Amino acid sequence: MQKDPSHTSGIYYVIMAGTLWSIMGLGVRLMESANVWQILLYRSTSLVIFLYFILIIRSKKNPFLLIYESHLPTYFAAAGLFVAYSGGIYSVQNTTVANAMLLFASAPFITSILAYLLLKEKVQYYTVIAMIFAVTGIIVMVIESIGENTLKGSIAGVISAFGFSIFTISLRKGKQTDMLPSVFLSGLLAIILTIIICYNQNMSIILKPFDASLALGLGIFQVGIGLVLYTIGSKTVPAAELTLLSLAEVLLAPFWVWLFLGEKISQLTLLGGSILFAAIIYNSIMFIQKRVTKQIS
């Protein structure tokens, strides 16, 4: 059977999105002195400007009007993304990129639990099995951080995954197919909150030219274009395949920091990450098989 060309194009879009997302760890590592809130402020500013024009082109409406016309789930989705953003940057700054990325990969399982509790969505038996292995992998990765400064980074990685799960659940609850208005709102929320945080903690909002340029670039190329490509690809690629394809971020992020900065992966991170990675692949393959079986029957 010949594949649908639009499906093939969608696969490429999603892989490109994951590749762009994977440079976040390298970008944060290259910062000279900027902290999590300063990075988030600049990255969110360029993201909001970028999405403002994208939304006008796509919807022919003012993005602020789109937000005004949105329902409550949009606001929860934006709040979830803010938690995911801030937790993600903090995690990368306080633990290895490999450890952070693999902990982010626990988001699908957290989403399944929240979907069961909040949306009454049924959790398949194979997902439960995968969750058990995923939790085991996370525990193995976090064990080596106990008693060290990297423990906070590991916890932040799980919190980031939780925030992204809130984002996903909110989209399902609101039955929204376009995530970009929520992302636009999350950027606005991040700008407001990070300015308040910087002011209260006596942090300067003026960064070194290199840090400022890098953070602004991440907002457009790493987050903005990545989300646009992912949104386009998600129109033709099934959810289970999206889970597998988006793993490009998890696989490539540690590779970039190893290639350019020589950051190594610890044995426990490699072991725990392998268990978590295997759980994700198992869950996705079982979902695809079940979907194919239904279509045949």
C-alpha positions as CSV (number, residue, x, y, z in Angstrom):
1,M,0.0,0.0,0.0
2,Q,1.4,3.4,-1.0
3,K,1.8,5.9,1.7
4,D,-0.1,9.2,1.6
5,P,2.4,12.0,0.6
6,S,0.9,14.3,3.1
7,H,1.6,11.7,5.9
8,T,5.3,11.4,4.7
9,S,5.6,15.2,4.7
10,G,4.1,15.3,8.2
11,I,6.7,12.9,9.4
12,Y,9.5,15.1,8.1
13,Y,8.0,18.2,9.8
14,V,7.7,16.5,13.2
15,I,11.3,15.2,13.0
16,M,12.5,18.7,12.1
17,A,10.6,20.1,15.0
18,G,12.2,17.6,17.4
19,T,15.6,18.5,16.0
20,L,15.1,22.2,16.6
21,W,13.8,21.5,20.1
22,S,16.9,19.5,20.8
23,I,19.2,22.5,20.6
24,M,17.7,24.0,23.8
25,G,20.3,22.2,26.1
26,L,23.2,23.4,24.0
27,G,21.8,27.0,23.8
28,V,21.4,27.1,27.6
29,R,24.9,25.6,28.2
30,L,26.4,28.3,26.0
31,M,25.0,31.2,28.1
32,E,27.7,33.2,29.8
33,S,25.9,34.4,32.9
34,A,22.1,34.6,32.2
35,N,19.9,32.6,34.7
36,V,16.6,30.7,34.1
37,W,14.3,33.8,34.5
38,Q,16.4,36.1,32.3
39,I,16.7,33.4,29.6
40,L,13.0,32.8,29.7
41,L,12.2,36.5,29.5
42,Y,14.2,37.0,26.3
43,R,13.2,33.7,24.7
44,S,9.5,34.4,25.4
45,T,9.8,37.9,24.0
46,S,11.0,36.8,20.6
47,L,8.6,33.8,20.7
48,V,5.6,36.2,21.2
49,I,6.7,38.5,18.4
50,F,7.2,35.6,16.1
51,L,3.9,33.9,16.8
52,Y,2.1,37.3,16.6
53,F,2.8,37.4,12.9
54,I,2.3,33.7,12.4
55,L,-1.2,33.8,13.9
56,I,-2.2,36.8,11.9
57,I,-1.1,35.0,8.7
58,R,-2.9,31.8,9.7
59,S,-6.1,33.1,11.2
60,K,-6.4,36.6,9.7
61,K,-7.2,37.7,13.2
62,N,-5.5,39.7,15.9
63,P,-3.8,37.2,18.3
64,F,-5.0,39.1,21.3
65,L,-8.6,38.7,20.0
66,L,-8.0,35.0,19.6
67,I,-7.0,34.8,23.3
68,Y,-10.0,36.8,24.3
69,E,-12.3,34.4,22.4
70,S,-10.6,31.4,23.9
71,H,-12.1,29.2,26.7
72,L,-10.7,28.4,30.1
73,P,-8.6,25.4,28.9
74,T,-6.5,27.8,26.9
75,Y,-5.4,29.6,30.1
76,F,-4.6,26.3,31.8
77,A,-2.6,25.2,28.8
78,A,-0.6,28.5,28.8
79,A,0.1,28.1,32.6
80,G,1.2,24.5,32.0
81,L,3.6,25.6,29.3
82,F,5.1,28.3,31.5
83,V,5.8,25.6,34.1
84,A,7.3,23.4,31.4
85,Y,9.5,26.3,30.1
86,S,10.9,27.4,33.4
87,G,11.4,23.9,34.7
88,G,13.1,22.8,31.5
89,I,15.6,25.6,31.5
90,Y,16.3,25.3,35.3
91,S,16.8,21.5,34.8
92,V,19.3,21.9,32.0
93,Q,21.2,24.5,34.1
94,N,21.4,22.2,37.1
95,T,21.9,18.7,35.8
96,T,23.3,17.1,32.7
97,V,21.4,17.7,29.4
98,A,21.0,13.9,29.0
99,N,19.4,13.5,32.4
100,A,17.1,16.5,31.8
101,M,15.9,15.4,28.4
102,L,15.2,11.9,29.5
103,L,13.2,13.1,32.5
104,F,11.2,15.4,30.1
105,A,10.4,12.2,28.2
106,S,8.2,11.0,31.1
107,A,5.5,13.5,30.0
108,P,3.4,11.0,28.0
109,F,3.0,8.8,31.1
110,I,2.2,11.7,33.4
111,T,-0.3,12.8,30.7
112,S,-1.9,9.3,30.7
113,I,-2.4,9.4,34.5
114,L,-3.9,12.9,34.4
115,A,-6.1,12.0,31.5
116,Y,-7.5,9.1,33.6
117,L,-8.0,11.2,36.7
118,L,-9.4,14.4,35.0
119,L,-10.9,13.2,31.7
120,K,-11.8,9.7,32.6
121,E,-9.8,8.4,29.7
122,K,-9.1,4.7,29.9
123,V,-5.5,3.7,30.4
124,Q,-4.5,0.6,28.4
125,Y,-2.8,-2.3,30.1
126,Y,0.4,-1.9,28.0
127,T,0.5,1.8,29.1
128,V,0.4,0.7,32.8
129,I,3.3,-1.7,32.1
130,A,5.2,1.0,30.4
131,M,4.6,3.4,33.3
132,I,6.0,1.0,35.8
133,F,9.2,0.7,33.8
134,A,9.3,4.5,33.1
135,V,9.1,5.2,36.9
136,T,11.8,2.7,37.5
137,G,14.0,4.4,34.9
138,I,13.3,7.8,36.5
139,I,14.2,6.6,39.9
140,V,17.5,5.1,38.6
141,M,18.4,8.5,37.0
142,V,17.4,10.5,40.1
143,I,19.3,8.2,42.6
144,E,22.7,9.5,41.6
145,S,21.5,13.1,42.2
146,I,20.5,12.6,45.9
147,G,22.7,14.7,48.1
148,E,24.1,16.7,45.2
149,N,23.2,20.0,43.6
150,T,21.9,18.2,40.5
151,L,18.9,16.8,42.6
152,K,17.1,20.1,42.1
153,G,17.7,19.9,38.4
154,S,16.3,16.4,38.2
155,I,13.2,17.4,40.2
156,A,12.8,20.4,37.9
157,G,12.9,18.0,34.9
158,V,10.0,16.0,36.2
159,I,8.1,19.3,37.0
160,S,8.7,20.4,33.5
161,A,7.2,17.2,32.2
162,F,4.2,17.7,34.5
163,G,3.7,21.2,33.1
164,F,3.7,19.9,29.5
165,S,1.2,17.2,30.6
166,I,-1.1,20.0,31.9
167,F,-0.7,21.7,28.5
168,T,-1.7,18.5,26.7
169,I,-4.7,17.7,29.0
170,S,-6.0,21.3,28.6
171,L,-5.9,21.0,24.8
172,R,-7.8,17.7,25.0
173,K,-10.3,19.2,27.4
174,G,-10.9,22.2,25.1
175,K,-10.9,20.0,22.0
176,Q,-8.5,22.4,20.4
177,T,-6.6,21.3,17.3
178,D,-4.4,24.4,17.1
179,M,-1.9,24.9,20.0
180,L,-0.4,28.2,18.8
181,P,-2.9,30.6,20.6
182,S,-2.1,28.8,23.9
183,V,1.6,29.1,23.1
184,F,1.3,32.8,22.3
185,L,-0.5,33.3,25.6
186,S,2.1,31.3,27.5
187,G,4.8,33.6,26.1
188,L,2.9,36.7,27.3
189,L,2.4,35.1,30.7
190,A,6.1,34.3,30.9
191,I,7.1,37.8,30.0
192,I,4.9,39.3,32.8
193,L,5.9,36.8,35.5
194,T,9.7,36.8,34.7
195,I,9.8,40.6,34.8
196,I,8.1,40.5,38.2
197,I,10.5,37.8,39.4
198,C,13.6,39.6,38.2
199,Y,12.4,42.8,39.9
200,N,11.7,41.2,43.2
201,Q,15.0,39.3,43.2
202,N,17.0,42.4,42.0
203,M,18.0,40.8,38.8
204,S,18.9,42.9,35.8
205,I,16.7,42.4,32.7
206,I,19.6,43.7,30.6
207,L,21.8,40.8,29.5
208,K,25.2,40.6,27.9
209,P,24.9,41.0,24.0
210,F,25.8,37.3,23.5
211,D,23.4,35.9,26.0
212,A,20.6,38.2,24.8
213,S,21.1,37.3,21.1
214,L,21.3,33.6,22.0
215,A,18.1,33.7,24.1
216,L,16.2,35.7,21.4
217,G,17.3,33.2,18.8
218,L,16.1,30.3,20.9
219,G,12.6,31.9,21.1
220,I,12.3,32.0,17.3
221,F,14.3,29.0,16.0
222,Q,14.2,26.5,18.8
223,V,10.6,27.1,20.2
224,G,8.7,29.1,17.6
225,I,9.6,27.4,14.3
226,G,9.7,24.0,16.0
227,L,6.1,24.4,17.2
228,V,4.9,25.6,13.8
229,L,6.4,22.6,12.2
230,Y,5.0,20.3,14.9
231,T,1.5,21.8,14.4
232,I,1.6,21.2,10.7
233,G,2.9,17.7,11.0
234,S,0.4,16.8,13.7
235,K,-2.4,17.3,11.1
236,T,-1.4,14.1,9.2
237,V,0.6,12.1,11.7
238,P,-1.2,9.9,14.3
239,A,-0.6,10.6,17.9
240,A,1.3,7.4,18.6
241,E,3.7,8.2,15.7
242,L,4.1,11.7,17.0
243,T,5.3,10.2,20.3
244,L,8.0,8.2,18.6
245,L,9.1,10.9,16.2
246,S,9.3,13.6,18.8
247,L,11.9,11.5,20.6
248,A,14.4,13.1,18.2
249,E,14.6,15.8,20.8
250,V,15.6,13.4,23.6
251,L,18.1,11.6,21.4
252,L,19.8,14.6,19.8
253,A,20.0,17.0,22.8
254,P,22.7,15.0,24.7
255,F,24.5,14.5,21.3
256,W,24.9,18.2,20.6
257,V,26.4,19.0,24.0
258,W,28.7,16.0,23.8
259,L,29.8,17.0,20.2
260,F,30.3,20.7,20.9
261,L,31.0,20.9,24.7
262,G,32.2,17.3,25.5
263,E,29.6,16.7,28.2
264,K,29.5,13.0,29.0
265,I,26.6,10.8,30.1
266,S,26.8,9.0,33.4
267,Q,26.3,5.3,33.7
268,L,23.2,5.6,35.8
269,T,21.7,8.2,33.5
270,L,22.4,5.9,30.6
271,L,20.8,2.9,32.4
272,G,17.8,4.7,33.6
273,G,17.3,6.5,30.3
274,S,17.5,3.2,28.4
275,I,14.7,1.8,30.6
276,L,12.6,4.9,30.1
277,F,13.3,5.0,26.4
278,A,12.3,1.4,26.0
279,A,9.1,2.0,27.9
280,I,8.1,4.8,25.6
281,I,8.9,2.8,22.4
282,Y,7.0,-0.2,23.8
283,N,3.9,1.9,24.6
284,S,4.0,3.6,21.2
285,I,4.4,0.4,19.2
286,M,1.6,-1.3,21.1
287,F,-0.7,1.6,20.4
288,I,0.2,1.5,16.7
289,Q,-0.4,-2.2,16.5
290,K,-3.8,-1.9,18.2
291,R,-4.7,0.9,15.8
292,V,-3.7,-1.2,12.8
293,T,-5.6,-4.2,14.1
294,K,-8.8,-2.2,14.5
295,Q,-8.5,-0.8,10.9
296,I,-8.0,-4.3,9.5
297,S,-11.0,-5.8,11.4
